[in-house]
Amino acid sequence: MRGWVASILAQGRPVLLLLTIQLLSGIVISPQMSFFPIYVEEQLGFAVLFVSTVVAIGQLSGMIAALIGGALCDALGRKWTLVLGLVGLVFGSLAYLVQAPWLVVLLRAASGFGLGFHTLGGQSYLIDAAGSEHLGLLSALFHWGYTIGGAVGSSGAGIVLDYQGFGAFGLALLTISLATTLGALALLPGLSQNPTQVSSWGKSLLGYDKILRRPAIVLLGLLRFLPTCYYGMASVLNPLLINRAAGSKTAVALYATSSLIMATLAQVLVGQAADRWGSQRPTLVSFGVMVLSAVGQASFAAHLWSFYVFGVLGICAAWSLATLVPCWVADATQVEERGRVLGMLHLLWNMAMMAGSMVGGALVGIALGLPFVVAALLNLGAIALAICFFRLIASPERCIV
């Protein structure tokens, strides 16, 4: 524990404030994602396929934000991209305070757009502000904002929804998201950039072509895309199927809270392992656990307990891989291009979330376990791609144009 504290304090005020912002963001983001499908199904009265479509619209707007946000990170700066992303949390909270379906869809799209900026600004700020020696651990603590914050937010959300309803739930999220946005704007320091590394927004936006020609970046994109397909399915299907089986919002909150608590522990183990042995071993182990969890959910999809065992295990693997992304990016990129590489990765994350939610929504009507069979096969292939990626970045001259 002392080592953790020393590592955090050594980074100074920027990292401390960033971790605080991430914690508050996680309190808002996780309940927004977990309960939005239920809100659309129960309050607006739409079927699962429509729910998946609305979620996919949010991911589509995030895809657009990924390209723009990556260029803004390299041209405008990390802080301002993050602040713009926090505004998206405000829009996402407002979605629970309206009943008009078209307005809910619009706010969901704005929220997805902002989440893209939030992810890119936060991750690029972390990589630039943190020292490389402790990047794995600091990346785990960074993602703790989502997991611990999500556990706190989801557990409180279940109680609020069961006793007060979606109106009080939306007001609580709106209050926290507004406070977080204003706090980041006023307190988070900007990071100085070398003038030779700063390019115009237009030049940065057009610079994706050169980056995408590199095999290491292509493999990096696939490593981000394939596990996210599973996460996209699980984010939509698991809360809905638990709610159907148990008939209780508290049961959904218990799943969300337990998965995030376990993911929190997994992130620290993965981050410390990456700092000690490099990111290859924890990456391969995490993909193996994801395949195992997907197979388990496919085999026991009709049983409620399987979501609390294999579903939680899969979320742990997904968050462990997310923790390793900054390590992958730091090893495979140069400073002046990281915003765009992260933008490309977030574009693929949104595409995978959209594909996973849509495919999952379509296949679950055929057989409950079928979406997870597909996820298991995809991530089995990802293990081979991960081996190729690490062999490629081991030869730096092959990764730099």
Residue, then its C-alpha position, 0 to 999 in steps of 0.5 A: m500500500r505504501g508503494w501505491v501511495a508513493s507512486i501516486l504522490a510522486q506524480g504530483r497534482p495533475v495525476l491526483l486531480l485526474l484520478t479524482i475526476q475519474l472517480l466522480s466520472g465513474i460514479v455517473i458513467s456506470p449507472q448511466m450504462s447499466f440502467f439505460p437499457i432498462y429505462v428504455e424498455e420499461q419507461l418508454g415501452f420498447a423491445v430489446l432490438f430497439v434498446s440495442t439500436v438506441v445504444a448503438i446510436g450512442q456508439l455511432s456518435g462516439m465513433i465520430a467523436a473518436l476521430i475528432g477528439g484524437a486530433l484535438c488531443d494532439a492539437l488543442g491539448r489533453k485537458w480541454t478534450l477531457v473537459l469537453g468530454l465531461v459535458g457529455l456526462v451532463f447530457g447523458s444524465l438529462a436523458y433520464l429526465v425526459q420521456a420523448p423518445w426522440l429527445v432520449v435518442l438525441l441526448r444518448a447520441a450527445s452523451g456518446f459523443g462526449l464519452g469519446f472525448h472523455t476517454l481520449g482526453g483522460q487516457s492521453y493526459l495520463i500517459d503524458a503526466a505519468g512516469s513510464e516506470h509506474l504506468g501500469l499501476l497508475s493505469a489501473l488506478f485511473h481505471w479504478g475511477y470507472t470501477i470503484g466509482g461505478a461500484v459506488g454509483s451502481s449500488g446507490a442507483g439500485i436503491v434510488l431506482d427501487y424506492q424513488g424511480f428514474g426521476a430522482f436517479g436522473l437528478a442525482l446523476l445530473t448534480i454529480s456530472l455538473a460538479t465534476t465538469l466545473g471542477a475539472l475546468a477550474l482545477l485541472p492544470g493543462l500539460s505543456q507541449n513541445p511546440t515542435q510536437v503541436s500541429s494544427w487541428g486539420k493537419s492532425l485530423l489528416g494524419y491518421d492515414k500515415i499512422l494506419r499504415r503501420p502493422a503494429i497499429v493495425l494489430l493494436g486496433l484489433l486487440r482493442f476491437l475483439p474483446t470489446c465485442y464481448y463487452g458490448m454484448a454483456s453491457v446490454l444483455n447481462p442487465l436485461l437478462i438478470n432483470r428478467a430472471a430476478g425481477s429486481k433492480t437491486a439484483v441488477a445493481l448487485y451484478a454491476t457492483s460485484s463485477l466492478i469490485m472484482a474488476t478493481l482487484a483484477q486491474v491492480l494485479v494486471g497493472q503491477a504485473a505489467d510494471r514488473w514483467g511487461s504487458q505481454r503476459p497479463t494480456l495473454v492471461s486476460f484474453g484467456v480468462m475472457v474466452l473462458s467466461a464467454v464459454g461459461q455464459a454460453s453454456f449456462a445462459a439460462h441460469l441466473w447464477s452464471f451472470y454472477v460467476f462467468g459474467v463477473l469474470g468476463i467483466c474482470a477480463a475486459w477491464s484488465l485489458a482496458t487497463l493495459v491499453p495505455c501500456w500498449v500505446a506507450d510501447a507502440t507510439q510516439v508522443e506527438e501521435r498518441g492522441r490520434v492513435l487513442g482516437m483510432l482505438h476509441l473509434l474501434w471501441n465504439m464500433a465493437m460496442m455497437a456491433g456487440s450490442m446489435v449482434g447480441g440483441a439479434l442472436v439472443g432471440i435465437a438462443l440465449g447462449l449464442p451471442f457468447v459463443v460468437a464472443a468466445l470465438l472472436n477472442l480465441g483469435a485475439i490471443a494469436l494476434a496478441i502474440c504477433f503484436f508483441r513480437l512486432i513491437a519488440s523490433p522498434e525499427r519495424c514500428i516507426v515510419 
